[in-house]
Structure formats: C-alpha cells, structure tokens
Amino acid sequence: MFTLGLEHFLILSAVLFCIGLLGVLTQRNVIKVIMCLEIMLNAVNIALIAFSQYITPVALTGQIFAIFVMVVAAAEVAVGIAIVFSVYRNKESVDMENFNILKW
Amino acid sequence: MLELVFGLLSVIAVVSAIGVLVVRDIFRAALCLIVLFMTVAGVYLLLHADFLAIVQILIYVGAISVLIIVAIMLTRDARHGQPLGYLKYVAGVVAFLLFCAIAFGVINTAFTVQATPPLEQTIQPLGKSLFGDGGYFLIVEIAAVLLLSAILGAIAVIREK
C-alpha cells in the first residue's frame, strides 16, 4: 500500500482536469461544455488545496485561492447560463454550431 | 486507511467525470456531475479542509447544479447536432499529452513538503486571513463587486426585450 502524498492529489487533479478539457473540446451541447468547465475548476481547486495542505499548512494560502476560484465559478456559471438562455430563445438550439452569431 | 478512502474517492470521481462526458441523456450527466462534486468534497475532507468541504457542498451541490438542472429543463427538447469526426481524436490526443506533461512535471519536481501537522479546524484562520489585518480584505470586496456585476449581467442578458 502506498502512503498518501502530495503527488497523488496532484495526479488526481490532472486526471480530472484533462477529462474536463476533453469534454470542453468535444461536446456539442453548450450545457455539457459548462459542466465540463466546472469539472476543470474543481480539479484546479483540488490541486490548490493539496498545495495548501502540504506546502503552506498554517498560512492556508491555497484554501483562500480556492475560495476565490469558487466565487469566480459561481459568477461564470450564472452568466454562462444566461447567455445559453438568450441564444436558445433566438435560435431554439443549444448546439455549439449555433453559437457563432458574434462571428464576423 | 486514508489511502483506501482516497483510492475509493478518486475512482468514483474519475468514473463520474467520464460519465458526464459519455452519458447521452444530459440530465443523467448532470447527476453524474453532482456525484463528482460530492466526491471532491470528500477529497477536501481528506486534505483537512473542513470549511471548504462544506462550502463545496453548499455552492456546487446546492447552487450550481440546481442552475445547471434548470438550464437543462428549460432547453430540454433541443435537437442534437452532428457528432464531430476526426477532431474528436485530435482533442483526445491533446488532452492525453497535457496529462502526460502534468504528470511528468509532478513526478520530477521535488516539492518542499512541510512536516507541520495540519490545523485542527480551518474556519478561524481562514476568517482571520480573509478579513483581518494584512489579509485579503480588498480581494473580498472585489469578489463582492464581481458577484454583483455577474448577477446584474445575467439579468440584463436574460431579460425579455
């Protein structure tokens, strides 16, 4: 049996981040893209808190960064879903193909 | 014991993250995402971050997944597009290469791990560094302004003309 260390959390974080990246690059449904973005942000939070636990265990710098990442994630998902609604109202679709109306 | 819990949590987390990608029904994908959020909260508990585990449950499981499920309900019968062809494999290769690069970096870096035992509870030190002297109080204020502007922006975007 291995002993739990910083590397294991970082590898878990990397696996989740890459799964999220794969989803953002390949999914067609915009809501699924937002969900994969949330996976990526969670992976980053795991890495930050692991660093906080193992490298700055008293100052807790990584945990404070993780709190601000959560704030930005909440703001991002609210604005993102508002944009999805407003495009859905015009185009009747949530496919990534139709999210090109800003294209010149 | 901790290793066993960590292994179990990471298996559930990776399986549910893959489930978000591959499950066809988007509502079930959202349920997989909720499972992932809960296992991430468990990982936070393993890292002695008790406050952040509670915040993870409150914000992600309580608020963000509700927002996502409402979005799914309101856009339920959206038609599906064509699956993308070879670009899917390109994206897979890119994600795999990124993982290899990160894993290589993690394994080959000598982190200076502190031997200090973890704090018993983190709420008080977190509050002191967020709101106390010489802390992150300005950033807390900026975060408040960011959240307010995000709410106003969401309302402005979503409002019927």
Interface residues (C-beta under 8 A of the other chain):
Chain A: M1 F2 T3 L4 G5 L6 E7 H8 F9 L10 I11 L12 A14 V15 L16 F17 C18 I19 G20 L21 L22 G23 L25 T26 Q27 R28 N29 I31 K32 I34 M35 C36 E38 I39 N42 N45 I46 I49 A50 S52 Q53 Y54 I55 T56 P57 V58 A59 L60 Q63 I64 A66 I67 F68 M70 V71 V72 A73 A74 A75 E76 V77 A78 V79 I81 A82 I83 V84 F85 S86 Y88 E92 S93 V94 D95 M96 E97
Chain B: L2 E3 L4 F6 S10 A13 V14 A17 I18 V20 L21 I26 A29 A30 L33 L36 F37 V40 V43 Y44 L46 L47 H48 A49 F51 L52 V55 Q56 I59 Y60 A63 I64 L67 I68 V70 A71 I72 L74 T75 A78 R79 H80 G81 Q82 P83 L84 L87 K88 A91 G92 V94 A95 F96 L98 F99 I102 A103 V106 I107 F111 T112 V113 Q114 T116 P117 P118 L119 T122 P125 L126 S129 L130 Y136 I139 A143 L146 L147 A150 I151 G153 A154 I155 V157 I158
